[in-house]
């Protein structure tokens, strides 16, 4: 499948699961993650309805705090506060911001090594 098809499939799955969680559990219930035999999908939605999705190994625990940290410390700092960053990211283009991408890569490498010694 093409990357665009994968993105559409993930969006449709998340949309359906969020809707089902709210219908079955009530307005305040949230969809956080789901697991298959191959991967685990973690979901975080910001107050401005920005959606962050992370795919991990099936054995990884809840990544909600990590997704919050990515949004609060990296996305807000390097994308929202940047006067040069576009306000829209149409058709799955993503965040084309070198500072954000570099910060995200460093964050994930640090988080991975920190977990190995009993951290996050």
N, C-alpha and C positions, 0 to 999 in steps of 0.2 A: 504494500500500500504506500501511497505517497504521503509525505508529511502532512499535507493539507487534509487528506482523508483521515489520518490519525487524529488531527486536531478536532475535526468535526465529530468524530466518533467519541472522543473524550468529552467534548462539550455537551453532546447529547446525553451521554451517560450521567454526567454531573447534574445537568439540568433536571433529568428525570428523577435521580436519587434525592436531590434537594427537595423537589416538589413532593415526592412520596414521604419523605421524613416529616415535612411540615403538615401534610394531610393526616398522617397517622398519629403523629406525636403532638401536634399543636404548633401554634405560631412561634413559640420560643425555642422549639427543638431545632437542632442544626445537623447538617450532614458534615461529618469530619473526615471519613476515610472509607475505603473498601479494599478488600484483598481478593486476589485470584490465586491460582496456583503458581503464577509466574511473577507477579509484582503486587505492590501495595500502593494505592493512590491516596495521597493526603491532600486535603482541600482546606483553604483558608480564604475567607472573604472579608475585605476591609470595610470600614464604615462608609467608604465612598464607592463600594461595590466592585472594587478591583479584585479579581479572583487569582489566587496563587495556587498552583498545582505542582506537586512533587511526586515523582514515581521513585519508589525505593524497593529494596529487597523485601520479601514477605515477612522476615523476622524482625524488622525495624519497628520500634514502638511508635507512639504518638509523636508526630512532628509538628503539631500545632504551634508550639512555642518557637521552634526554629523558623517556621514560615512567618510568624509574627515578627521575629527579629530581622528577617530578611526584608520585610516590608518597612518596619519602623526605622531601621538603621541604614539600610542600603537604598531601597527604592525611594523613600522620602528624601534622603540626603542627596543622592546623585541624580534622581530623575525629577521629582516634584520641585525641588528647590533650584534646579538648573534652568536658567532663562533660555538656554539653547535647546533644551529637550522638547520634542513635539508633545502636544497635549493629547493627541490621538495616535493609536497604533493600529491602523486599519488592516483587515484581512490577515491577521495572524503574523504581521511583520515582527512583532515583538519589540522589546526595548533595545534599540540600537544605540546604546550608550556605553562607551568603553570603560568609564569609571565604574558604572554599575556592574558590568560584566566581570571586570577585574576584581572588584570587591566581593562579588558573589563567589567567584572561583576561590579566592583566598579564604573566605568565610567557610566554604564547604570543606576545603582541605584542612583548615584549623579544627573545624567541628569533628571531622572524621578522626583526626589524630587525638583530639581531646576525648572522644568516646572510647578510644582504644585504651586509655589510661584511667577510665572510670568517670569521665566528665559527663557531658550532655547525654 
